[in-house]
Amino acid sequence: MTAPTAPTAAERTFQGVRRPDGAIGVRDNVLVLPSVICSHIVADRIAANVEGAVSTPHDHGCAQLGADNDQTWRTFLSLAANPNVAGTVVVGLGCEEIQSEDVAEALQSRDVPVRELSIQGVGGTDECVRRGVGFASELAAARSDEAATAGLGDLTLGLVSSDLDATTREVADPLVGEVARAVVDAGGRVVVAGNERVTAHPAAARAATVGDARDSLAALLDRHDGHPPRASGVGRAARDRSFEDATRSWGGLDVSAVVPYGDPVGIDEGLALVDAPSRFAEATTGLAAAGANVVLHATGDGVLTGHPLVPVVKMTGDEGTVAALPNDIDVDATAADADDVLDRLVDVANGRECCAEAHGLTEFAITRVGPSM
């Protein structure tokens, strides 16, 4: 008897949500976005009272300077435009640097369904929660219930490999790379985080061969060269290895674009490098802002948390981590091949909860450019 063959890229389909701009969402959540640290508890309470709503608690939006403030602003706008988001309620305090009404106005100009309110503007915490629940419920009720059949070519797959442990480099990352190539071959986009692999390595400049991407990569290297390096185990490990070894999760793909943190990706297919660190929460927020609708995370020690906006498929190549955390790891890279991972990604895109979602574990953070007040 002939063994069954794995489905082709065209045969792997899922039911997503098509947004007005043509992008495909794999979740259909209402985002309750605090525009400042001071309103994040209220945002959490609003989201907790509306089915299908998620919040993104953070410590930004106030007393930030220059480029740091600009990056937070860009990240807010891009997250609200992620294809997994059906609409956004912006919740402010009223006296912050990044005003909720300014964020809402910018989103409205981009045709993002949006509502806005501030704690000071409506008369306090209780009233803000009450009205916010009403706004979030309105947006939830207005969500499209029409599913769209989509495939690997409709994915914007986010990749983060948060360490360079031996099991990650030798087992998990090569498998991630195979998956990345499969998505790109199907016409999809892959966005990768982990700028330490680039900024720490003298051979990084050759990662991009296309003119615009090469120039953008050179600008990224110059920008980081002018700042003191952060203590990073990934950066130290990358310097001690070949560039190919440090970037196995890229699947040998050329960098087709370099994306500033907080910006959407500007290519229709291929691999783009997001100027984001390997630290999971900051990396995944940068990938979600770039437009990732699902993230594949390679981790040696088993970072358990997911992200509020995008499902995160956890993979490890460490047998000890699999044994210790069997219900928190989605893919055991020691026993899987690329087809297994693609099947898992399609299942998750079809609505199946990944492990972090099943446990309700999320973490959200925005990376910082420099010091804040």
DRENKE-512819 format. One line per 4 residues: number of its first residue (from 0); their letters; for each residue x negated, y negated, z of N, C-alpha, C. Coordinates in pm, whole numbers, padded with zeros to 5 digits. Each point is the difference from the previous one (the first is absolute). Example, Ala and Ser with C-alpha at 12.3 -4.5 7.8 and 13.67 -1.06 7.14 Angstrom:
% DRENKE-512819
0> as> -01319 00569 00780 00089 -00119 00000 -00090 -00120 00000; 00035 -00105 -00072 -00082 -00119 00006 00077 -00109 00073
END
This chain:
% DRENKE-512819
0> mtap> -00085 00119 00000 00085 -00119 00000 -00089 -00124 00000; 00033 -00098 -00084 -00078 -00123 -00008 00031 -00088 00119; -00106 -00051 00060 00019 -00089 00115 00064 -00129 -00046; 00090 -00058 00082 00065 -00126 -00039 -00103 -00112 -00008
4> tapt> 00017 -00086 -00099 -00092 -00112 -00016 00053 -00122 00074; -00091 -00087 00041 00041 -00122 00069 00072 -00091 -00098; 00097 -00078 00048 00071 -00093 -00089 -00096 -00103 -00056; 00026 -00043 -00122 -00079 -00105 -00061 00036 -00134 00063
8> aaer> -00078 -00103 -00037 00029 -00134 00051 00141 -00043 -00038; 00041 00031 -00125 00133 -00040 -00046 00110 00075 00073; -00031 00120 00047 00101 00081 00069 00016 -00036 00147; -00095 -00074 00053 00009 -00043 00141 00079 -00130 00005
12> tfqg> 00123 00008 00042 00085 -00119 00007 00060 -00013 00139; 00045 -00119 00030 00066 -00026 00127 00107 -00106 -00023; 00087 -00015 00099 00106 -00100 -00006 -00041 -00120 00084; -00030 -00109 -00067 -00037 -00123 00068 00106 -00107 -00019
16> vrrp> -00036 -00122 00037 00089 -00115 -00016 -00068 -00098 -00093; 00065 -00035 -00112 -00060 -00094 -00094 00039 -00142 00039; -00102 -00083 00019 00022 -00140 00035 00023 -00083 -00126; 00051 -00122 00016 00026 -00084 -00119 -00123 -00022 -00088
20> dgai> -00120 00002 00057 -00121 -00021 -00081 -00050 00128 -00064; 00073 00111 00019 -00037 00128 -00059 -00081 00091 00090; -00053 -00054 00112 -00079 00082 00092 00089 00104 00067; -00063 00112 00038 00073 00109 00064 -00033 00004 00149
24> gvrd> 00104 -00004 00081 -00018 00017 00144 00028 00144 00039; -00073 00050 00099 00025 00135 00052 00067 -00006 00137; 00020 -00119 00051 00080 -00025 00118 00085 -00123 -00029; 00106 -00020 00076 00093 -00109 -00029 00033 -00075 00129
28> nvlv> -00103 -00054 00061 00013 -00062 00132 00016 -00150 -00009; 00066 -00054 00101 00003 -00145 00021 -00115 -00035 00093; -00082 -00094 -00043 -00114 -00045 00080 00042 -00115 00090; -00023 00015 00129 00017 -00112 00093 -00140 -00050 00031
32> lpsv> -00033 -00116 -00057 -00137 -00051 -00001 -00016 -00116 00097; -00070 00020 00112 -00030 -00115 00086 -00106 -00087 -00067; 00026 -00128 -00010 -00097 -00089 -00064 -00113 -00038 00096; 00014 00041 00126 -00100 -00037 00100 00005 00103 00114
36> icsh> -00110 00012 00071 -00009 00093 00112 00113 -00024 00100; 00039 -00127 00018 00097 -00035 00103 00140 00053 -00027; 00028 00042 -00123 00134 00048 -00032 00004 00149 -00027; -00111 00071 00025 -00001 00140 -00041 00088 00089 00088
40> ivad> 00017 -00035 00127 00087 00082 00086 00145 -00014 -00044; 00040 -00123 -00035 00136 -00021 -00051 00019 00076 -00130; -00100 -00003 -00088 00009 00075 -00126 00016 00149 00027; -00075 00051 00096 00014 00142 00037 00142 00032 00045
44> riaa> 00058 -00088 00080 00135 00025 00053 00104 -00004 -00112; -00019 -00090 -00094 00093 -00006 -00113 -00006 00130 -00079; -00121 00042 -00036 -00016 00121 -00081 00053 00123 00072; -00017 00004 00132 00044 00117 00077 00152 00015 -00002
48> nveg> 00071 -00107 -00034 00147 00004 00003 00063 00014 -00138; -00082 00021 -00104 00053 00011 -00135 -00061 00123 -00066; 00083 00095 -00037 -00051 00119 -00068 -00063 -00040 -00134; -00120 00051 -00023 -00068 -00032 -00124 -00081 -00127 00005
52> avst> -00016 -00059 00119 -00083 -00120 00015 -00129 00036 00072; -00108 -00066 -00038 -00130 00020 00064 -00061 -00137 00029; -00080 -00006 00104 -00068 -00126 00034 -00150 00020 -00007; -00071 -00112 -00008 -00147 00005 -00010 -00061 -00090 00107
56> phdh> -00002 00044 00125 -00057 -00082 00108 -00149 -00023 -00022; -00045 -00123 00023 -00140 -00035 -00025 -00040 -00117 00090; -00129 -00038 -00005 -00048 -00109 00084 -00052 -00116 -00085; 00070 -00030 -00110 -00045 -00103 -00093 00104 -00112 -00011
60> gcaq> -00030 -00100 -00085 00095 -00105 -00032 -00011 -00125 00082; -00087 -00001 00102 -00015 -00118 00084 -00148 -00020 00030; -00046 -00125 -00006 -00137 -00036 00036 -00104 00072 -00086; 00035 00028 -00125 -00097 00054 -00094 -00054 -00113 -00086
64> lgad> -00120 00019 -00050 -00069 -00108 -00071 -00020 00035 -00147; 00017 -00100 -00086 -00043 00007 -00138 00032 00128 -00073; -00105 00070 -00044 00016 00121 -00081 00075 00108 00076; -00018 00006 00131 00069 00100 00080 00151 -00023 -00003
68> ndqt> 00040 -00125 00016 00142 -00035 -00006 00057 00027 -00139; -00076 -00036 -00102 00045 00023 -00138 00019 00150 -00027; -00090 00081 00052 00009 00145 -00022 00124 00058 00068; 00030 -00045 00120 00120 00046 00069 00125 -00037 -00079
72> wrtf> 00002 -00122 -00051 00113 -00047 -00081 00019 00088 -00123; -00109 00025 -00073 00009 00083 -00121 00048 00142 00034; -00050 00052 00112 00037 00136 00039 00149 00008 00030; 00054 -00097 00071 00144 -00001 00029 00081 00006 -00131
76> lsla> -00034 -00085 -00094 00077 -00006 -00124 -00011 00130 -00078; -00119 00057 -00006 -00019 00123 -00078 00068 00119 00066; -00001 00008 00133 00067 00109 00068 00150 -00002 -00026; 00059 -00120 00000 00143 -00011 -00023 00036 00039 -00143
80> anpn> -00098 -00006 -00092 00024 00038 -00139 -00040 00144 -00028; -00043 00075 00103 -00033 00141 -00020 00124 00074 -00051; -00015 00092 -00096 00118 00068 -00055 00079 00083 00100; -00057 00030 00117 00075 00074 00102 00093 -00090 00081
84> vagt> -00002 -00131 -00028 00077 -00096 00079 00121 -00047 -00080; 00119 00017 00058 00125 -00042 -00066 00031 -00146 00025; -00048 -00055 00108 00025 -00139 00036 -00072 -00032 00129; -00014 -00128 00032 -00080 -00041 00115 00072 -00104 00083
88> vvvg> -00004 00020 00131 00043 -00102 00097 -00127 -00057 00063; -00025 -00128 -00021 -00117 -00066 00058 00040 -00063 00132; -00073 00035 00106 00033 -00047 00135 -00115 -00084 00053; 00027 -00126 00028 -00103 -00089 00053 00029 -00041 00142
92> lgce> -00093 -00076 00058 00022 -00064 00129 00050 -00142 -00023; -00078 -00076 -00081 00042 -00136 -00031 -00112 -00101 00005; -00112 00036 00066 -00109 -00096 00016 -00133 00054 -00051; 00007 00110 -00078 -00122 00067 -00043 -00060 -00065 -00125
96> eiqs> -00122 00045 -00035 -00067 -00050 -00119 00071 00048 -00127; 00029 00131 -00006 00073 00055 -00113 00148 00001 00035; 00074 -00095 -00055 00141 -00017 00034 00086 00103 -00072; 00096 00055 00072 00087 00102 -00059 00079 -00054 -00118
100> edva> 00044 -00124 00007 00078 -00055 -00111 -00086 -00017 -00126; -00130 -00027 00018 -00089 -00011 -00115 -00021 00136 -00065; -00015 00103 00083 -00015 00136 -00053 00125 00040 -00076; 00116 -00026 00057 00126 00036 -00064 00018 -00073 -00132
104> ealq> -00035 -00128 -00003 00013 -00077 -00124 -00090 00057 -00109; -00124 00037 00036 -00092 00059 -00097 00052 00134 -00051; 00058 00081 00088 00054 00128 -00041 00122 -00018 -00090; 00083 -00096 00031 00118 -00026 -00082 -00041 -00039 -00142
108> srdv> -00108 -00076 -00011 -00048 -00041 -00132 -00052 00118 -00081; -00032 00111 00070 -00045 00122 -00067 00112 00102 -00016; 00123 -00044 00023 00119 00085 -00015 00002 00116 00098; -00062 -00017 00118 00008 00100 00106 00123 -00029 00086
112> pvre> 00091 00095 00018 00114 -00023 00089 -00049 -00033 00141; 00039 -00114 00053 -00060 -00046 00125 00102 -00078 00084; -00013 00012 00131 00071 -00081 00097 -00104 -00053 00098; 00030 -00110 00068 -00099 -00061 00090 00067 -00060 00121
116> lsiq> -00068 00009 00113 00045 -00067 00122 -00119 -00013 00094; 00012 -00092 00096 -00106 -00017 00100 00061 -00005 00138; -00077 00042 00097 00050 00007 00138 00039 -00137 00052; -00085 -00099 -00025 00031 -00135 00045 00115 -00060 -00080
120> gvgg> 00007 00036 -00128 00101 -00059 -00087 00141 00045 00029; 00017 00122 00053 00136 00051 00025 00038 -00004 00146; -00093 -00039 00086 00038 -00018 00140 -00045 00107 00096; -00104 00076 -00035 -00055 00093 00096 -00004 00144 -00047
124> tdec> -00056 00083 00086 -00027 00140 -00033 00126 00079 -00030; 00098 -00005 00089 00121 00083 -00017 00073 -00036 -00128; 00014 -00130 -00027 00071 -00042 -00120 -00078 00037 -00126; -00133 -00006 00008 -00083 00037 -00115 00015 00149 -00031
128> vrrg> 00002 00082 00105 00020 00144 -00022 00137 00025 -00061; 00102 -00067 00054 00137 00023 -00049 00011 -00037 -00148; -00047 -00119 -00033 00011 -00045 -00140 -00092 00082 -00091; -00115 00035 00053 -00094 00079 -00081 00056 00137 -00034
132> vgfa> 00068 00062 00095 00064 00129 -00027 00105 -00017 -00110; 00072 -00109 00004 00100 -00026 -00104 -00064 -00016 -00136; -00110 -00075 -00007 -00070 -00020 -00128 -00056 00132 -00053; -00064 00077 00088 -00059 00127 -00043 00109 00097 -00046
136> sela> 00113 -00002 00068 00112 00087 -00039 00053 -00039 -00137; 00006 -00130 -00029 00043 -00047 -00132 -00091 00054 -00109; -00131 -00013 00020 -00096 00046 -00100 00005 00151 -00014; 00019 00069 00112 00008 00147 -00007 00123 00043 -00079
140> aars> 00111 -00069 00020 00123 00036 -00071 -00009 -00029 -00149; -00086 -00096 -00037 -00013 -00039 -00141 -00101 00084 -00076; -00063 00098 00068 -00099 00082 -00069 00063 00080 -00112; -00078 00021 -00105 00049 00080 -00112 00007 00147 00040
144> deaa> 00111 00064 -00036 00013 00143 00030 -00022 00085 -00125; -00054 -00063 -00104 -00024 00071 -00126 -00145 00046 -00005; -00019 00132 -00003 -00135 00056 -00004 -00052 -00003 -00143; -00133 -00011 -00013 -00066 00001 -00129 -00098 00116 -00004
148> tagl> 00007 00080 -00105 -00095 00109 -00015 -00135 -00056 -00040; -00103 00038 00073 -00134 -00054 -00021 -00102 00112 00011; -00123 -00029 -00038 -00106 00099 00004 -00131 -00057 00048; -00106 00076 -00014 -00131 -00044 00049 -00043 -00131 -00062
152> gdlt> 00039 -00023 -00125 -00038 -00124 -00067 00067 -00122 00060; 00103 00020 00082 00068 -00112 00065 -00056 -00029 00139; -00094 00084 00045 -00056 -00021 00132 -00109 -00107 -00001; -00003 -00077 00106 -00120 -00076 00035 -00051 00066 00129
156> lglv> -00099 00087 -00017 -00050 00081 00112 -00110 -00074 00073; 00020 -00021 00128 -00104 -00060 00082 -00090 00107 00059; -00130 -00025 00002 -00096 00094 00055 -00083 -00069 00108; -00012 00066 00114 -00096 -00045 00101 -00066 00123 00061
160> ssdl> -00130 -00001 -00002 -00079 00104 00066 -00071 -00070 00115; 00045 00026 00123 -00039 -00087 00110 -00130 00040 00069; -00071 00099 -00054 -00131 00035 00056 -00082 00067 -00108; -00125 00022 00029 -00089 00074 -00090 -00061 00118 00073
164> datt> 00082 00064 00085 -00043 00124 00064 -00027 00106 -00106; -00078 00100 00036 -00037 00103 -00097 00122 00068 -00060; 00100 00033 00084 00117 00070 -00052 00083 -00090 -00091; -00001 -00129 00027 00072 -00093 -00087 -00071 -00013 -00134
168> reva> -00131 -00020 00004 -00076 -00017 -00124 00002 00126 -00086; -00015 00115 00064 -00022 00123 -00076 00127 00077 -00032; 00106 -00022 00077 00123 00078 -00019 00118 -00089 -00040; 00031 -00100 00082 00120 -00080 -00024 -00018 -00099 -00115
172> dplv> -00108 -00076 -00001 -00017 -00105 -00102 -00002 00054 -00143; -00069 00112 -00028 00007 00051 -00138 00142 00037 -00043; 00079 00051 00094 00139 00033 -00031 00082 -00126 -00025; -00023 -00102 00082 00065 -00129 -00023 -00035 -00053 -00138
176> geva> -00128 00013 -00037 -00043 -00046 -00131 00071 00070 -00114; 00022 00131 00013 00074 00074 -00104 00142 -00054 -00012; 00062 -00028 00112 00136 -00053 -00001 00002 -00138 -00065; -00098 -00083 00033 -00008 -00133 -00060 -00009 00009 -00152
180> ravv> -00083 00090 -00049 -00013 00014 -00146 00130 00048 -00062; 00070 00090 00067 00127 00051 -00053 00103 -00112 -00012; 00008 -00087 00101 00096 -00110 -00004 -00035 -00098 -00112; -00128 -00033 -00013 -00042 -00091 -00107 00022 00063 -00136
184> dagg> -00030 00128 -00014 00022 00069 -00128 00148 00000 -00038; 00087 -00002 00100 00144 -00002 -00026 00052 -00140 -00030; -00089 -00100 00007 00039 -00138 -00027 00029 -00081 00123; -00033 00053 00118 00025 -00072 00124 -00117 -00086 00043
188> rvvv> 00019 -00065 00115 -00104 -00086 00056 -00047 00057 00133; -00129 -00018 00025 -00058 00039 00127 -00068 -00124 00058; 00032 -00031 00125 -00065 -00112 00068 -00074 00056 00121; -00128 -00034 00012 -00083 00058 00104 -00049 -00109 00095
192> agne> -00005 00034 00128 -00059 -00086 00101 -00137 00057 00038; -00076 -00078 00075 -00131 00046 00046 -00113 -00081 -00059; 00008 -00133 00018 -00101 -00087 -00063 -00141 00021 00056; -00012 00065 00118 -00134 00024 00054 -00081 00091 -00092
196> rvta> 00068 00089 -00070 -00071 00088 -00093 -00065 -00078 -00112; 00057 -00117 -00030 -00050 -00085 -00108 -00101 -00102 00053; 00040 -00071 00105 -00084 -00109 00048 -00128 00051 00064; 00000 00124 00046 -00118 00054 00068 -00097 00067 -00095
200> hpaa> 00039 00015 -00128 -00080 00084 -00087 -00061 -00077 -00116; -00131 00011 -00021 -00066 -00074 -00109 00045 00043 -00139; 00057 00119 -00013 00042 00048 -00132 00144 -00036 -00033; 00067 -00075 00087 00143 -00023 -00015 00035 -00077 -00127
204> araa> -00089 -00086 -00045 00032 -00086 -00114 00032 00080 -00126; -00043 00124 -00006 00026 00078 -00120 00134 00072 00004; 00078 -00020 00105 00128 00070 00013 00102 -00049 -00101; -00016 -00123 -00048 00094 -00056 -00097 -00073 -00026 -00130
208> tvgd> 00061 00043 -00110 -00063 -00018 -00130 00075 -00098 -00088; 00129 -00025 00031 00079 -00096 -00078 -00038 -00141 00042; -00006 -00092 -00096 -00051 -00134 00026 00062 -00071 00118; 00135 -00015 00001 00066 -00073 00108 -00022 00069 00134
212> ards> 00011 00132 00002 -00020 00074 00124 -00144 -00011 00048; -00095 00004 -00093 -00141 -00013 00037 -00027 -00136 00064; 00060 -00106 -00059 -00019 -00134 00056 00066 -00012 00137; 00119 00060 00015 00070 -00006 00129 -00076 00078 00107
216> laal> -00059 00113 -00039 -00077 00079 00095 -00124 -00077 00043; -00065 -00067 -00095 -00117 -00082 00036 00039 -00111 00096; 00118 -00061 -00022 00047 -00105 00090 00028 00056 00139; 00058 00121 00008 00024 00063 00130 -00131 00024 00073
220> ldrh> -00100 00050 -00070 -00130 00026 00063 -00063 -00130 00049; 00011 -00106 -00080 -00055 -00130 00042 00072 -00052 00123; 00132 00015 00001 00079 -00049 00112 -00038 00069 00130; -00015 00131 -00005 -00035 00072 00122 -00146 -00020 00038
224> dghp> -00083 -00027 -00098 -00141 -00023 00029 -00019 -00126 00083; 00095 -00093 -00009 -00011 -00124 00075 00057 00007 00140; 00048 00117 00042 00057 00015 00133 -00079 00104 00079; -00014 -00020 00131 -00067 00103 00079 00078 00130 -00005
228> pras> -00066 00115 -00021 00071 00127 -00010 00063 00040 00132; 00121 00056 -00007 00064 00054 00119 -00059 00137 00031; -00003 00031 00125 -00046 00134 00038 00094 00103 -00061; -00053 00088 -00081 00084 00095 -00070 -00074 00130 -00020
232> gvgr> 00056 00107 00057 -00061 00130 -00021 00005 00041 -00145; 00108 -00039 -00071 00011 00033 -00141 -00109 -00073 -00079; -00022 -00127 00031 -00103 -00076 -00070 -00138 00058 00022; -00031 00037 00124 -00132 00059 00028 -00015 00134 -00072
236> aard> 00107 00080 00000 -00007 00130 -00066 -00014 -00015 -00151; 00069 -00100 -00057 -00008 -00022 -00145 -00140 -00038 -00043; -00068 -00080 00081 -00137 -00042 -00035 -00095 00118 -00004; 00029 00104 00076 -00091 00115 00010 00026 00105 -00107
240> rsfe> 00098 -00026 -00089 00035 00100 -00100 00007 -00063 -00138; 00005 00083 -00102 00014 -00053 -00135 00138 -00064 -00013; 00012 -00092 -00096 00128 -00065 -00022 00106 00102 -00040; -00036 00097 -00082 00093 00103 -00042 00049 00082 00119
244> datr> -00090 00028 00094 00037 00077 00118 00095 -00080 00088; -00023 -00130 00012 00082 -00085 00086 00137 -00028 -00058; 00015 00019 -00132 00128 -00036 -00065 00062 00121 -00070; -00020 00119 00054 00059 00119 -00062 00151 -00007 -00008
248> swgg> 00063 -00070 00093 00146 -00008 -00001 00051 -00081 -00120; -00088 -00071 -00071 00041 -00075 -00119 00008 00090 -00123; -00046 00122 00011 00010 00093 -00111 -00087 -00034 -00119; -00107 -00078 00022 -00087 -00037 -00110 00061 -00102 -00094
252> ldvs> 00115 -00057 00035 00066 -00098 -00086 -00069 -00135 00008; -00008 -00068 -00111 -00051 -00136 00000 00100 -00093 00069; -00051 -00105 00060 00085 -00103 00059 00052 -00089 -00113; 00131 00001 -00019 00061 -00080 -00107 00039 -00140 00047
256> avvp> 00009 -00020 00131 00036 -00131 00054 -00044 -00006 00145; -00029 -00120 00048 -00031 -00025 00140 00108 -00093 00054; 00065 00041 00109 00117 -00071 00050 -00033 -00066 00134; 00009 -00133 00012 -00018 -00064 00130 00102 00051 00101
260> ygdp> -00040 00007 00124 00091 00048 00105 00123 -00088 00003; 00117 00065 -00002 00126 -00073 00005 00062 -00027 -00134; -00073 00026 -00110 00053 -00024 -00134 00055 00127 -00061; 00097 -00012 -00093 00047 00117 -00074 -00101 00040 -00106
264> vgid> -00002 00127 -00034 -00090 00049 -00104 00049 -00049 -00135; -00093 -00031 -00089 00037 -00060 -00128 -00017 00090 -00120; -00017 00130 00019 -00015 00091 -00113 00117 00097 -00004; 00032 00050 -00119 00111 00093 -00014 -00041 00144 00027
268> egla> -00127 00033 -00024 -00050 00134 00029 -00150 -00008 00026; -00055 00108 00057 -00141 00002 00034 -00022 -00015 00148; -00127 -00017 00039 -00037 -00011 00141 -00041 -00143 00032; 00053 -00052 00109 -00033 -00134 00047 -00056 00009 00142
272> lvda> -00103 -00079 00026 -00059 -00009 00133 00060 -00118 00073; 00062 00027 00114 00054 -00106 00085 -00107 -00041 00100; -00021 -00129 00016 -00103 -00050 00091 00047 00017 00145; 00008 00126 00041 00051 00035 00133 -00098 00095 00067
276> psrf> -00013 -00007 00131 -00089 00092 00070 00060 00139 00008; -00077 00094 00053 00046 00139 00014 00083 00022 00126; 00004 -00096 00090 00082 00016 00121 00145 00017 -00041; 00064 00107 00051 00125 00048 -00058 00108 -00107 -00009
280> aeat> 00035 -00064 00110 00115 -00091 -00001 -00023 -00117 -00094; -00120 -00061 00005 -00029 -00113 -00087 -00006 00044 -00146; -00059 00117 -00023 -00010 00052 -00136 00137 00025 -00059; 00088 00065 00075 00130 00037 -00053 00087 -00122 -00025
284> tgla> -00009 -00102 00085 00072 -00125 -00026 -00050 -00063 -00130; -00132 00000 -00022 -00054 -00054 -00124 00047 00078 -00121; 00009 00133 00012 00049 00083 -00110 00148 -00025 -00026; 00079 -00014 00107 00143 -00028 -00016 00020 -00137 -00065
288> aaga> -00080 -00098 00039 00008 -00132 -00063 -00037 00007 -00147; -00093 00088 -00035 -00039 00016 -00140 00109 00066 -00082; 00095 00066 00066 00112 00061 -00070 00011 00149 00016; -00086 00063 00081 00008 00144 00020 00137 00038 00054
292> nvvl> 00061 00104 -00061 00127 00048 00054 -00016 00128 00082; -00119 00061 -00005 -00034 00113 00087 -00151 -00001 00018; -00047 00043 00116 -00143 -00003 00032 -00046 00140 00037; -00118 00036 -00051 -00067 00125 00036 -00120 -00036 00086
296> hatg> -00004 00053 00122 -00102 -00037 00098 -00085 00121 00036; -00128 -00008 -00032 -00095 00104 00040 -00063 -00038 00133; 00006 00091 00098 -00050 -00029 00133 -00066 00124 00059; -00120 -00017 00052 -00068 00111 00062 00051 00031 00139
300> dgvl> 00023 -00106 00079 00039 00022 00140 00150 -00008 00022; 00078 -00022 -00107 00145 00007 00013 00064 -00124 00056; -00013 -00114 -00069 00073 -00121 00037 00148 00028 -00028; 00084 -00009 00102 00135 00055 -00010 00104 -00097 -00054
304> tghp> -00024 -00128 00009 00107 -00095 -00028 00021 -00024 -00148; 00123 -00042 -00033 00035 -00038 -00134 00015 -00150 -00010; 00084 -00045 -00093 00017 -00143 -00026 00149 -00029 -00014; 00046 -00119 00039 00144 -00026 -00006 00059 00002 -00141
308> lvpv> -00078 -00039 -00101 00056 -00020 -00134 -00025 00114 -00097; -00106 00075 00020 -00034 00105 -00097 -00022 00132 00072; 00054 00110 -00055 -00030 00130 00060 -00148 00032 -00018; -00060 00058 00102 -00143 00031 -00001 -00018 00150 00013
312> vkmt> -00055 00061 -00104 -00028 00143 00000 -00140 00021 00057; -00008 00070 00113 -00126 00022 00070 -00069 00126 -00051; -00129 -00013 -00030 -00078 00114 -00045 -00129 00007 00080; -00042 00120 00035 -00129 00018 00065 -00069 00123 -00056
316> gdeg> -00133 -00007 -00001 -00081 00115 -00040 -00066 00065 00119; 00041 -00041 00120 -00060 00050 00123 00089 00109 00060; -00051 00122 00008 00080 00112 00052 00040 -00022 00145; -00089 -00061 00078 00033 -00027 00140 00115 -00097 00014
320> tvaa> 00004 -00103 -00087 00109 -00097 00004 00132 00065 -00039; -00003 00087 -00101 00121 00072 -00040 00052 00085 00115; -00091 00069 00067 00040 00087 00110 00055 -00080 00118; -00059 -00117 00026 00041 -00079 00115 00129 -00078 -00027
324> lpnd> 00025 -00036 -00127 00112 -00087 -00034 00083 00057 -00115; 00049 00122 00016 00067 00065 -00114 00127 -00069 -00045; 00066 -00074 00090 00126 -00067 -00036 -00018 -00147 -00035; -00127 -00043 -00007 -00028 -00140 -00033 -00078 -00014 -00130
328> idvd> -00043 00111 -00057 -00077 00000 -00125 00088 00056 -00111; 00015 -00077 -00107 00085 00043 -00113 -00071 00099 -00090; -00131 -00019 -00021 -00074 00084 -00094 -00128 00048 00064; -00016 00131 00006 -00125 00062 00043 -00087 00017 -00124
332> ataa> -00098 -00089 -00015 -00083 00000 -00121 -00085 00125 -00013; -00019 00074 00110 -00080 00123 -00008 00078 00112 -00069; 00132 -00014 -00012 00082 00107 -00056 00089 -00048 -00114; -00024 -00122 -00052 00086 -00058 -00102 -00079 -00033 -00125
336> dadd> 00072 -00010 -00113 -00062 -00052 -00120 00077 -00123 -00045; -00042 -00059 -00112 00061 -00126 -00043 00149 00016 -00028; 00041 00114 -00054 00142 00022 -00027 00081 00001 00129; -00057 00057 00106 00070 00000 00129 00022 -00143 00050
340> vldr> -00103 -00083 -00015 00009 -00138 00048 00100 -00078 -00084; -00004 00018 -00132 00095 -00069 -00087 00142 00041 00032; 00021 00128 00027 00134 00047 00038 00046 -00067 00129; -00092 -00012 00096 00035 -00064 00127 00034 -00147 -00022
344> lvdv> -00079 -00069 -00083 00028 -00142 -00028 00137 -00016 -00065; 00031 00086 -00094 00130 -00008 -00067 00113 00029 00097; -00019 00098 00090 00102 00028 00102 00025 -00123 00087; -00109 -00065 00041 00013 -00119 00085 00066 -00113 -00079
348> angr> -00038 -00016 -00127 00063 -00102 -00083 00149 00029 -00018; 00037 00126 00007 00139 00041 -00013 00080 -00021 00127; -00066 -00046 00106 00072 -00029 00124 -00037 00087 00117; -00078 00106 -00022 -00041 00084 00112 -00091 -00079 00092
352> ecca> 00024 00009 00129 -00083 -00073 00095 -00141 00059 00005; -00101 -00086 00000 -00135 00046 00033 -00008 00013 00152; -00110 00055 00049 -00009 00029 00144 00013 -00126 00084; -00067 -00108 -00041 00006 -00123 00079 00142 -00055 00006
356> eahg> 00073 00008 -00111 00139 -00046 00000 00086 00086 00091; -00021 00131 -00006 00080 00089 00083 -00019 -00029 00149; -00120 -00046 00037 -00028 -00030 00140 00026 -00147 00035; 00038 -00079 -00099 00027 -00141 00026 -00124 -00080 00035
360> ltef> -00115 00041 -00053 -00127 -00065 00034 -00039 -00099 -00110; -00008 -00127 00034 -00045 -00100 -00096 -00098 -00096 00065; -00084 -00056 -00082 -00096 -00101 00045 -00014 -00102 -00111; -00008 -00127 00039 -00007 -00108 -00098 -00104 -00101 00044
364> aitr> -00086 -00042 -00092 -00099 -00103 00030 -00042 -00064 -00131; -00039 -00127 00007 -00055 -00074 -00113 -00146 -00030 00032; -00089 00029 -00092 -00140 -00028 00026 -00025 -00150 00007; -00105 -00040 00065 -00032 -00141 00016 -00123 -00038 -00082
368> vgps> 00006 -00121 -00054 -00113 -00053 -00074 -00107 -00051 00096; 00044 -00071 00102 -00095 -00059 00094 00067 -00025 00134; -00061 -00081 00085 00055 -00024 00134 00126 -00085 -00005; 00086 00019 00097 00119 -00081 00018 -00007 -00071 00134
372> m> 00085 -00100 00017 00000 -00075 00126 00064 00082 00111
END
